[in-house]
Amino acid sequence: MKTIAANACRIVLALTFIFSGYVKASDPLGTQYKIHDYLEALGLAAYAPDWLTLCSSIALSAVEFSLGIFMLFAIRRRATSAAMLLFMMAMTAITVWIAIADPVSDCGCFGDAVILTNMQTLAKNIVLLACAATVYAWPLRMYRFISRPAQWIAINYTILFSLASSIVSLYLLPPFDFRPYHIGADLLKGMEIPADAPQPQFTTTFVLEKNGERKEFTLDDYPDSTWTFVDSKTVQTSEGYVPPIHDFSIQLEDGTDATDNILTHKGYTFLLISPHLETADDSNFGDIDRIYEYAKQHDIPFYCLTASTGKAIQHWQDITGAEYPFANTDETTLKTVIRSNPGLLMLRGPVIVGKWSHNALPDISDPDVSPDKLQSLHDNTRPASQKVLLVILWFILPLTMLTLADRTWAWTKWIRRKRVKPQQHIKHLKTKNNMRKKIVAGNWKMNMNLQEGIALAKELNDTLTAEKPNCGVIICTPFIHLASVAQFLNQDVVALGAENCADKEKGAFTGEVSAEMVKSTGAQYVILGHSERREYYNETPEILKEKVLLALKNGLKVIFCIGESKEEREANKQNEVVKAELEGSVFNLTAEEFANIVIAYEPIWAIGTGLTATAEQAEDIHAYIRSVVAEKYGQEVADNTSILYGGSCKASNAPELFAKPDIDGGLIGGASLKAADFKGIIDAWK
Ligand code: PEP
């Protein structure tokens, strides 16, 4: 249930954040205007310059989009889920405020693509907050869709993609236009109010006085003439129908309203849009002037619509040589019409047929090009479905290619290392060999009662204290022995470990023993991933991953067992098997965490069977395991990792096995139950 809940919530969060992040990234100016609205409601707009609100808009979209993608692919699961929870807590607090105080009419969560009321936004955020809390509770239950080594590529590419989307949209125009002024929109139709549309409702209250007493009345209970009128108040109780385009008007410089004239003109009209001429980009004025000349030549009316005053218009004319007429339109309307300052609109009658940023104005190098041809020169002609597909391809294709390139590079590196001459290889390892710890660890399994266990531990402790071993010695005992055995051991000589620990931190898990409990007995190690527990107790890689994390969290070192079955060895699949076991349960660790892992290679066919892998067989696979660790964490970490051999290891075969450069000791089952046998193996290091 936890896995299903974590993954379901992760998908909901991922899709919502990818959508809201991309919608914002594709219209950074729209998001900037919304941020400005919020700051205005807080009385802070005067302190936030335009560059700051624009950068905040781009950063906000990058954060949302990246969190969405990281959630989708389950990248850096713990950090991403913590960041997601923090983000949702902050956003929910803001939406509680807007739901109560109503400072903005639309939250702007999904840009202009989906408009929610403030109450709808609050409900949405409460659901998302619950999802974020669920994912935060069980981050490691999210299935990864991208391997750990490839994550850095996805992280960088996602951030880059989001920033590039914002920059391209700023330079050109948003690729998706959700506003009522999109190409193909009929401005007159957008202003129409249907005959049966709901009308705005008003209520009037009258204040009247009689014999010094003042009372309020409505038209329904208006009293007789003995009352004297004092005051009246009229309030709007419902807004009625508001057409999508309700504030578009064009006022010429002489004060006449030219809206109807322009929108009912039969042919084409050019409208150069600049909400503020003071902040308009004047770098493309030459192209604008050429389009004006073209308009005159083809008898096409041309106006510049702005909310700026005469002084700013004069300044613009001085610096650009503009000769076209200017007209006045509401600033917010102009900002909604086109996300470019200045931007160019081409109308045919009341219909918008072309829309250009000043950075990509239509090319009229041939002044005889027909206006019909010109109107098709905007680059927003693709259907929305094609644009969505293009965006997805722009994200997926380069990401896939980068990942493939990275994996190929890692693979060739591995091959090159394998090709190093065997002699060189051994010499290299021998020098490095001194860096890692030699270990002989005993695994008592389910043997010996408490008294027998204490006796064996004491005997070993005494023997090895008297005659210092040349390696680290560990005994791993059943839980029941740990606390008592710990009393008798000098752990500088014989360290203590458990044979297992729970995959849960604490709570109602009858019969389980947590990593914290193991640690509290004085034990320092725990064996995890033993083939008997994988086989008889169905311990999966995911369960083991949890156990490893909990053990490390509680300060235990882990002896992590891997190894192939007889059938897998016969099918020559041993390398594949051990690599998958490492990847499944310990390669999620950081290099620092991995330093607390001792690997025990134990071929299942050799455990307790009397069959031992030959020293060559064991060395081959140990060298391979080290190369896999090196590929993952680098050569230095690999050289520092102790890799033990386990499987019918005894005093007679230990010296040959331990002589191999990549075998750093043994994990001993049966032969660890008698002090003399175990000591015989320890002595192999002498
Ligand atoms: C073991 O189970 O860890 C082991 C190596 O057992 P044995 O030595 O008995 O094969």
Residues whose N, C-alpha, C, O or C-beta is under 5 A from the ligand:
A	BS01	PEP	N443 A606 I607 G608 T609 G646 G647 S648 C649 L667 I668 G669 G670 A671
